[in-house]
Amino acid sequence: MTTPVLYETHSHTPLCKHAIGEPAEYAAAARDRGLRGLTITCHNPMPGGFSSAVRMSEDQLPEYIDLVAQTKAQFDGELDVLLGLEADYFEGYESYVEEQLQSADFHYVLGSVHPQIGEFREKYWVEDPRELQRTYFRLIAQAAETKLFDSMAHPDLVKNETVAAWDPTSIMDDICRTLDRVAATGVAMELNTSGRKKPIREMNPFPAMLREMQSRGIPVTIGADAHTPERVADNFGPALDLLSECGFKNVSYFVRRQRVDVPIETARASLCAAESPTS
């Protein structure tokens, strides 16, 4: 049997109020699908009720850390379970997030800009969808430049909030300016396989953006954004194929906030044939 090398780098817990299944169930799925590890990255707490319906509360952060630690102990010798966090980037909250990230030994931090939440809509929403898309990609660049995050999650997510006006060619100059800024930081970007289940049924980001990332040397992590155990490692095989088609040679994950690169061919060979029920 091929030695497991990949991690699921984007998964959630019921503490975020919109995920189903305990971390142990996600870990069992990761083990059974031939992964080396599972990085749990639930949505970070934010102050003052910020999008509180879709994230743990501030007083639940210790509970979250304990939950991950318990799962790690339970799967010792079978699977490497790591403490991560998906942390929102929102202008004005940088110091809060920085302090939060210093409060525990996180292995991996995903940075996210969520255009679907009420706070984003209140502050940034405009009637011109092209201008909204430009704002979103500007914020992705700003988030990377804070150096708070290891990888930027689902980095074209705005397309699913502006479906009727999504024309990648018309926004590509803005995307490329964002990618120039991200590349200068050394921060990675995520290929999020859950995009296949969104209104625009393709992974995030779309292939042309991936090719631009590759040409700039931006590292890529793969995550399924699993909110149920059966979605762990969902479509990892097709994701690796897509990365190869776009010119990537390696895929990355993080341990102790340090990037680990794995050759795509090695990663592909390590996956179990029955990768996931929904692939």
Order of alpha helices (4+ residues) and beta strands (2+ residues): beta-alpha-beta-alpha-beta-alpha-beta-alpha-alpha-beta-alpha-beta-alpha-beta-alpha-beta-beta-alpha
